[in-house]
Amino acid sequence: MERPEPELIRQSWRAVSRSPLEHGTVLFARLFDLEPDLLPLFQYNCRQFSSPEDCLSSPEFLDHIRKVMFVIDTAVTNVEDLSSLEEYLAGLGKKHRAVGVKFSSFSLSFLAERQLSSKRAEPRRARTLPASACSPLGN
């Protein structure tokens, strides 16, 4: 990375990191919208979620969101030395593959393609999340 890029990444992240649960919830809501097949991968206490909203308001899933946002925060903090995270992230990737997560679901080109195709499709109603989706207790 060129010198200015890490600072731009940190500046952008500062705005997100002020409300990690809120932004993480939006991230996963969009991910479920783009890739609905990911929803069944999330089960807690053998409970299958009936909808993205059901999942996003679950206290267990809110904890998952916090963990994801922490990992991103750690990566941003170490943006100039990401090699220090390689072993941890490789292990995290293995755990995700073991439960059925596919790398293609997270590739930038795939997500960009899905974003473009969803904009070309007929307009959809905006989805609003229940207030509980942004509550740290899921209430």
C-alpha positions as CSV (number, residue, x, y, z in Angstrom):
1,M,0.0,0.0,0.0
2,E,1.1,3.5,-0.7
3,R,1.6,5.7,2.3
4,P,-1.7,7.7,2.2
5,E,-3.9,4.6,1.9
6,P,-3.5,3.3,5.5
7,E,-4.4,6.7,6.9
8,L,-7.5,6.9,4.6
9,I,-8.5,3.4,5.8
10,R,-8.1,4.5,9.4
11,Q,-10.1,7.7,8.8
12,S,-12.9,5.8,7.2
13,W,-12.9,3.2,9.9
14,R,-13.1,5.8,12.7
15,A,-16.6,6.8,11.6
16,V,-17.7,3.1,11.5
17,S,-16.0,2.1,14.7
18,R,-18.0,4.7,16.7
19,S,-21.1,2.4,16.3
20,P,-19.7,-1.0,15.4
21,L,-22.9,-3.0,16.3
22,E,-25.1,-0.7,14.2
23,H,-22.7,-0.8,11.2
24,G,-22.1,-4.5,11.6
25,T,-25.8,-5.1,11.6
26,V,-26.1,-3.2,8.4
27,L,-23.2,-5.2,6.9
28,F,-24.8,-8.5,7.7
29,A,-28.3,-7.4,6.6
30,R,-26.8,-6.5,3.2
31,L,-24.9,-9.7,3.1
32,F,-28.1,-11.7,3.7
33,D,-29.8,-9.7,1.1
34,L,-27.1,-10.4,-1.5
35,E,-26.5,-14.0,-0.4
36,P,-29.7,-15.5,1.2
37,D,-28.1,-18.9,1.3
38,L,-25.8,-17.8,4.1
39,L,-28.7,-17.4,6.6
40,P,-29.0,-21.2,7.3
41,L,-25.3,-21.3,8.3
42,F,-26.1,-19.4,11.4
43,Q,-27.7,-21.5,14.1
44,Y,-27.5,-21.1,17.8
45,N,-28.6,-23.7,20.3
46,C,-29.9,-25.8,17.3
47,R,-32.3,-22.9,16.4
48,Q,-32.7,-22.2,12.7
49,F,-33.6,-18.5,12.0
50,S,-36.7,-18.0,9.9
51,S,-35.6,-14.6,8.5
52,P,-32.6,-12.3,8.4
53,E,-34.5,-10.0,10.8
54,D,-34.9,-12.9,13.3
55,C,-31.2,-13.7,13.0
56,L,-30.1,-10.0,13.3
57,S,-32.1,-9.6,16.5
58,S,-30.7,-12.7,18.2
59,P,-28.4,-11.9,21.1
60,E,-26.0,-14.7,20.0
61,F,-25.8,-13.3,16.5
62,L,-25.3,-9.8,17.9
63,D,-22.3,-11.2,19.7
64,H,-21.0,-12.6,16.4
65,I,-21.4,-9.2,14.8
66,R,-19.3,-7.7,17.6
67,K,-16.6,-10.3,17.0
68,V,-16.5,-9.6,13.3
69,M,-16.2,-5.9,13.9
70,F,-13.4,-6.5,16.4
71,V,-11.5,-8.5,13.8
72,I,-12.0,-5.7,11.2
73,D,-10.9,-3.2,13.8
74,T,-7.7,-5.2,14.5
75,A,-7.0,-5.5,10.8
76,V,-7.4,-1.7,10.4
77,T,-5.1,-1.1,13.4
78,N,-2.5,-3.3,11.8
79,V,-3.1,-2.2,8.2
80,E,0.5,-1.6,7.6
81,D,1.5,-5.0,8.9
82,L,-1.3,-7.4,7.9
83,S,1.2,-10.3,7.9
84,S,0.9,-10.3,11.7
85,L,-2.7,-11.4,11.3
86,E,-2.1,-14.1,8.6
87,E,-2.1,-17.1,11.0
88,Y,-5.2,-16.0,12.9
89,L,-7.1,-15.1,9.8
90,A,-6.1,-18.4,8.1
91,G,-7.5,-20.3,11.1
92,L,-10.7,-18.2,11.1
93,G,-11.1,-19.0,7.4
94,K,-10.7,-22.8,8.1
95,K,-13.4,-22.6,10.8
96,H,-15.8,-20.8,8.4
97,R,-15.2,-23.3,5.6
98,A,-15.8,-26.1,8.0
99,V,-19.4,-24.9,8.6
100,G,-20.1,-24.3,4.9
101,V,-19.1,-20.7,4.2
102,K,-17.8,-20.3,0.7
103,F,-15.0,-17.9,-0.2
104,S,-17.0,-16.8,-3.3
105,S,-19.7,-15.3,-1.0
106,F,-17.2,-12.7,0.2
107,S,-15.2,-11.9,-2.9
108,L,-15.4,-8.2,-3.9
109,S,-16.2,-9.0,-7.5
110,F,-19.0,-11.3,-6.5
111,L,-20.5,-8.7,-4.1
112,A,-20.1,-5.9,-6.6
113,E,-21.8,-8.0,-9.3
114,R,-24.7,-8.9,-7.0
115,Q,-25.0,-5.2,-6.0
116,L,-25.2,-4.2,-9.7
117,S,-27.7,-6.9,-10.6
118,S,-29.9,-6.0,-7.7
119,K,-30.0,-2.4,-8.8
120,R,-31.0,-3.5,-12.3
121,A,-33.8,-5.7,-11.1
122,E,-37.2,-4.2,-10.5
123,P,-37.2,-1.9,-7.5
124,R,-37.7,-3.5,-4.1
125,R,-39.1,-2.0,-1.0
126,A,-36.6,-0.8,1.5
127,R,-36.2,-3.1,4.4
128,T,-36.1,-1.7,7.8
129,L,-34.7,-3.6,10.7
130,P,-36.5,-3.8,14.0
131,A,-35.1,-1.5,16.7
132,S,-34.0,-4.6,18.5
133,A,-31.4,-5.4,15.8
134,C,-29.3,-2.5,17.0
135,S,-29.8,-3.2,20.7
136,P,-26.8,-4.8,22.4
137,L,-29.2,-7.0,24.3
138,G,-31.4,-7.9,21.3
139,N,-34.5,-6.5,23.0
